[in-house]
Amino acid sequence: MKTKETRKEKLSHVLLIKKCHCCGELNEGRREMERCQGCNKSFLPSNYFSKVHAKNSLEYQQLFAHSHELHEDDIVKGLGVIW
């Protein structure tokens, strides 16, 4: 018998893949990456300019979304993909 997968379970499988524009490293995760795993270069959050600019580091960290919160239009073409 097939079990029906819940929406939450489906969303937990969404993977973000981001290519570093400096070293070319492919970074993967369920949440937006803040730094490249290869060269440690800082990344901006996706859809950064439509979000409120953070006043402190805690607010800035909260700008990085989980994979299920992003839409394909939110990421820079050629540098990121939602899989």
MODELLER restraints for C-alpha pairs under 7 A, 6 or more apart:
rsr = mdl.restraints
at = mdl.atoms
rsr.add(forms.Gaussian(group=physical.xy_distance, feature=features.Distance(at['CA:11:A'], at['CA:68:A']), mean=5.42, stdev=0.5))
rsr.add(forms.Gaussian(group=physical.xy_distance, feature=features.Distance(at['CA:14:A'], at['CA:30:A']), mean=6.58, stdev=0.5))
rsr.add(forms.Gaussian(group=physical.xy_distance, feature=features.Distance(at['CA:14:A'], at['CA:67:A']), mean=5.85, stdev=0.5))
rsr.add(forms.Gaussian(group=physical.xy_distance, feature=features.Distance(at['CA:14:A'], at['CA:68:A']), mean=6.31, stdev=0.5))
rsr.add(forms.Gaussian(group=physical.xy_distance, feature=features.Distance(at['CA:14:A'], at['CA:82:A']), mean=6.88, stdev=0.5))
rsr.add(forms.Gaussian(group=physical.xy_distance, feature=features.Distance(at['CA:14:A'], at['CA:83:A']), mean=5.91, stdev=0.5))
rsr.add(forms.Gaussian(group=physical.xy_distance, feature=features.Distance(at['CA:15:A'], at['CA:28:A']), mean=6.82, stdev=0.5))
rsr.add(forms.Gaussian(group=physical.xy_distance, feature=features.Distance(at['CA:15:A'], at['CA:29:A']), mean=5.78, stdev=0.5))
rsr.add(forms.Gaussian(group=physical.xy_distance, feature=features.Distance(at['CA:15:A'], at['CA:30:A']), mean=5.17, stdev=0.5))
rsr.add(forms.Gaussian(group=physical.xy_distance, feature=features.Distance(at['CA:15:A'], at['CA:67:A']), mean=6.22, stdev=0.5))
rsr.add(forms.Gaussian(group=physical.xy_distance, feature=features.Distance(at['CA:15:A'], at['CA:82:A']), mean=5.85, stdev=0.5))
rsr.add(forms.Gaussian(group=physical.xy_distance, feature=features.Distance(at['CA:15:A'], at['CA:83:A']), mean=5.04, stdev=0.5))
rsr.add(forms.Gaussian(group=physical.xy_distance, feature=features.Distance(at['CA:16:A'], at['CA:28:A']), mean=5.58, stdev=0.5))
rsr.add(forms.Gaussian(group=physical.xy_distance, feature=features.Distance(at['CA:16:A'], at['CA:29:A']), mean=5.37, stdev=0.5))
rsr.add(forms.Gaussian(group=physical.xy_distance, feature=features.Distance(at['CA:16:A'], at['CA:30:A']), mean=5.92, stdev=0.5))
rsr.add(forms.Gaussian(group=physical.xy_distance, feature=features.Distance(at['CA:16:A'], at['CA:31:A']), mean=6.98, stdev=0.5))
rsr.add(forms.Gaussian(group=physical.xy_distance, feature=features.Distance(at['CA:16:A'], at['CA:32:A']), mean=6.86, stdev=0.5))
rsr.add(forms.Gaussian(group=physical.xy_distance, feature=features.Distance(at['CA:16:A'], at['CA:67:A']), mean=6.01, stdev=0.5))
rsr.add(forms.Gaussian(group=physical.xy_distance, feature=features.Distance(at['CA:16:A'], at['CA:81:A']), mean=5.96, stdev=0.5))
rsr.add(forms.Gaussian(group=physical.xy_distance, feature=features.Distance(at['CA:16:A'], at['CA:82:A']), mean=4.79, stdev=0.5))
rsr.add(forms.Gaussian(group=physical.xy_distance, feature=features.Distance(at['CA:16:A'], at['CA:83:A']), mean=6.16, stdev=0.5))
rsr.add(forms.Gaussian(group=physical.xy_distance, feature=features.Distance(at['CA:17:A'], at['CA:26:A']), mean=6.63, stdev=0.5))
rsr.add(forms.Gaussian(group=physical.xy_distance, feature=features.Distance(at['CA:17:A'], at['CA:27:A']), mean=5.58, stdev=0.5))
rsr.add(forms.Gaussian(group=physical.xy_distance, feature=features.Distance(at['CA:17:A'], at['CA:28:A']), mean=4.53, stdev=0.5))
rsr.add(forms.Gaussian(group=physical.xy_distance, feature=features.Distance(at['CA:17:A'], at['CA:29:A']), mean=6.75, stdev=0.5))
rsr.add(forms.Gaussian(group=physical.xy_distance, feature=features.Distance(at['CA:17:A'], at['CA:80:A']), mean=5.53, stdev=0.5))
rsr.add(forms.Gaussian(group=physical.xy_distance, feature=features.Distance(at['CA:17:A'], at['CA:81:A']), mean=5.27, stdev=0.5))
rsr.add(forms.Gaussian(group=physical.xy_distance, feature=features.Distance(at['CA:17:A'], at['CA:82:A']), mean=6.42, stdev=0.5))
rsr.add(forms.Gaussian(group=physical.xy_distance, feature=features.Distance(at['CA:18:A'], at['CA:26:A']), mean=5.73, stdev=0.5))
rsr.add(forms.Gaussian(group=physical.xy_distance, feature=features.Distance(at['CA:18:A'], at['CA:27:A']), mean=5.11, stdev=0.5))
rsr.add(forms.Gaussian(group=physical.xy_distance, feature=features.Distance(at['CA:18:A'], at['CA:28:A']), mean=6.46, stdev=0.5))
rsr.add(forms.Gaussian(group=physical.xy_distance, feature=features.Distance(at['CA:18:A'], at['CA:79:A']), mean=5.56, stdev=0.5))
rsr.add(forms.Gaussian(group=physical.xy_distance, feature=features.Distance(at['CA:18:A'], at['CA:80:A']), mean=4.18, stdev=0.5))
rsr.add(forms.Gaussian(group=physical.xy_distance, feature=features.Distance(at['CA:18:A'], at['CA:81:A']), mean=6.50, stdev=0.5))
rsr.add(forms.Gaussian(group=physical.xy_distance, feature=features.Distance(at['CA:19:A'], at['CA:25:A']), mean=5.63, stdev=0.5))
rsr.add(forms.Gaussian(group=physical.xy_distance, feature=features.Distance(at['CA:19:A'], at['CA:26:A']), mean=4.50, stdev=0.5))
rsr.add(forms.Gaussian(group=physical.xy_distance, feature=features.Distance(at['CA:19:A'], at['CA:27:A']), mean=6.11, stdev=0.5))
rsr.add(forms.Gaussian(group=physical.xy_distance, feature=features.Distance(at['CA:19:A'], at['CA:79:A']), mean=4.94, stdev=0.5))
rsr.add(forms.Gaussian(group=physical.xy_distance, feature=features.Distance(at['CA:19:A'], at['CA:80:A']), mean=6.12, stdev=0.5))
rsr.add(forms.Gaussian(group=physical.xy_distance, feature=features.Distance(at['CA:20:A'], at['CA:26:A']), mean=6.51, stdev=0.5))
rsr.add(forms.Gaussian(group=physical.xy_distance, feature=features.Distance(at['CA:20:A'], at['CA:36:A']), mean=6.33, stdev=0.5))
rsr.add(forms.Gaussian(group=physical.xy_distance, feature=features.Distance(at['CA:23:A'], at['CA:39:A']), mean=6.57, stdev=0.5))
rsr.add(forms.Gaussian(group=physical.xy_distance, feature=features.Distance(at['CA:25:A'], at['CA:38:A']), mean=5.80, stdev=0.5))
rsr.add(forms.Gaussian(group=physical.xy_distance, feature=features.Distance(at['CA:27:A'], at['CA:36:A']), mean=6.64, stdev=0.5))
rsr.add(forms.Gaussian(group=physical.xy_distance, feature=features.Distance(at['CA:27:A'], at['CA:37:A']), mean=6.49, stdev=0.5))
rsr.add(forms.Gaussian(group=physical.xy_distance, feature=features.Distance(at['CA:30:A'], at['CA:66:A']), mean=6.06, stdev=0.5))
rsr.add(forms.Gaussian(group=physical.xy_distance, feature=features.Distance(at['CA:30:A'], at['CA:67:A']), mean=5.22, stdev=0.5))
rsr.add(forms.Gaussian(group=physical.xy_distance, feature=features.Distance(at['CA:31:A'], at['CA:65:A']), mean=5.98, stdev=0.5))
rsr.add(forms.Gaussian(group=physical.xy_distance, feature=features.Distance(at['CA:31:A'], at['CA:66:A']), mean=4.14, stdev=0.5))
rsr.add(forms.Gaussian(group=physical.xy_distance, feature=features.Distance(at['CA:31:A'], at['CA:67:A']), mean=5.30, stdev=0.5))
rsr.add(forms.Gaussian(group=physical.xy_distance, feature=features.Distance(at['CA:32:A'], at['CA:45:A']), mean=6.88, stdev=0.5))
rsr.add(forms.Gaussian(group=physical.xy_distance, feature=features.Distance(at['CA:32:A'], at['CA:64:A']), mean=5.46, stdev=0.5))
rsr.add(forms.Gaussian(group=physical.xy_distance, feature=features.Distance(at['CA:32:A'], at['CA:65:A']), mean=5.71, stdev=0.5))
rsr.add(forms.Gaussian(group=physical.xy_distance, feature=features.Distance(at['CA:32:A'], at['CA:66:A']), mean=6.16, stdev=0.5))
rsr.add(forms.Gaussian(group=physical.xy_distance, feature=features.Distance(at['CA:32:A'], at['CA:67:A']), mean=6.87, stdev=0.5))
rsr.add(forms.Gaussian(group=physical.xy_distance, feature=features.Distance(at['CA:33:A'], at['CA:43:A']), mean=6.96, stdev=0.5))
rsr.add(forms.Gaussian(group=physical.xy_distance, feature=features.Distance(at['CA:34:A'], at['CA:42:A']), mean=5.94, stdev=0.5))
rsr.add(forms.Gaussian(group=physical.xy_distance, feature=features.Distance(at['CA:34:A'], at['CA:43:A']), mean=5.20, stdev=0.5))
rsr.add(forms.Gaussian(group=physical.xy_distance, feature=features.Distance(at['CA:34:A'], at['CA:44:A']), mean=6.97, stdev=0.5))
rsr.add(forms.Gaussian(group=physical.xy_distance, feature=features.Distance(at['CA:35:A'], at['CA:41:A']), mean=5.39, stdev=0.5))
rsr.add(forms.Gaussian(group=physical.xy_distance, feature=features.Distance(at['CA:35:A'], at['CA:42:A']), mean=4.45, stdev=0.5))
rsr.add(forms.Gaussian(group=physical.xy_distance, feature=features.Distance(at['CA:35:A'], at['CA:43:A']), mean=5.47, stdev=0.5))
rsr.add(forms.Gaussian(group=physical.xy_distance, feature=features.Distance(at['CA:36:A'], at['CA:42:A']), mean=6.57, stdev=0.5))
rsr.add(forms.Gaussian(group=physical.xy_distance, feature=features.Distance(at['CA:45:A'], at['CA:63:A']), mean=6.23, stdev=0.5))
rsr.add(forms.Gaussian(group=physical.xy_distance, feature=features.Distance(at['CA:45:A'], at['CA:64:A']), mean=5.09, stdev=0.5))
rsr.add(forms.Gaussian(group=physical.xy_distance, feature=features.Distance(at['CA:46:A'], at['CA:74:A']), mean=5.88, stdev=0.5))
rsr.add(forms.Gaussian(group=physical.xy_distance, feature=features.Distance(at['CA:46:A'], at['CA:75:A']), mean=5.41, stdev=0.5))
rsr.add(forms.Gaussian(group=physical.xy_distance, feature=features.Distance(at['CA:47:A'], at['CA:74:A']), mean=5.05, stdev=0.5))
rsr.add(forms.Gaussian(group=physical.xy_distance, feature=features.Distance(at['CA:47:A'], at['CA:75:A']), mean=6.54, stdev=0.5))
rsr.add(forms.Gaussian(group=physical.xy_distance, feature=features.Distance(at['CA:54:A'], at['CA:60:A']), mean=4.91, stdev=0.5))
rsr.add(forms.Gaussian(group=physical.xy_distance, feature=features.Distance(at['CA:72:A'], at['CA:82:A']), mean=6.50, stdev=0.5))
